[in-house]
Amino acid sequence: MTIPKLHVAVLMGGWSSERPVSLMSGEGVAKALESKGHQVTRIDMDRDVALRLAEAMPDVVFNALHGTPGEDGSIQGLMDIMGLTYTHSGLATSVIAIDKELTKQTLVPHGIPMPGGRVVKTADLYKADPLPRPYVLKPVNEGSSVGVAIVMADGNYGNPISADSKGPWQEFDELLAEPFIRGRELTTAVIGDRALLVTELRPKSGFYDFDAKYTDGMTDHICPAEIPDDVTEACKQIALRAHQLLGCKGTSRSDFRWDDEQGTEGLFLLEVNTQPGMTPLSLVPEQARALGMDYADLVEAIIAEALQDGGKA
């Protein structure tokens, strides 16, 4: 879709734990738009963001924020009130998708395979394990593998977990506990009504945490993933179905764990990212590039969908 020359405000930064990633995403988007001849206003979000958006009066806002309050419905609600057109998912979708437990409640009844588990009080972790080891603890409302801990039978967190051990229990009052799924890390991007490819992520040490995601050279990206065709197709179908059930707009990225000893029965969706990264190491641009879409065209495609539906969900 060809779009006219526009004034685009690129919203980035903010104050979440993912601020550095958002700044990289936003700058990449801004430079791509300028290369296409668009006027760009860069906005590093602060508490005066409404005033700065009103002063800019853009044709469309490219939301390059990650985490709260840019991905949880807060900024979406503000822009809805202001009557602004913006990229990516709207308020209701953002509220659900940022919350891993709400995402499960939305998707699992429709047959989307996701790990079991439950939300636990952090204080209870110091008394007993919430699940049989090994299990995973993660914040309910964070992305980019922020605050994820894998609790193994012979791990060094203590048994039960020690309050003095470094981990997400020192930062969050509640955590999501899920069974640990052995196997491989897979991810699939969706743009509009199309699932792209499947990428396998192979960290060179440890697991695919924040550092592995955003430090060059720490993770090998196998794109397309060297996996059976039926698993590839299952990833793409689940990612697209989850995107549609949640009401995502623009682009999303679905992250999976796959137990390669169980075929498609070993595939589990972990989460859906409604505003995936747009950095040089990010997975959505990588998959788009593998299919012949360069970065600037990808950015324009995301904007085109926002213009089509008014930027609201």
Disulfide bonds with the S-S distance in Angstrom:
none
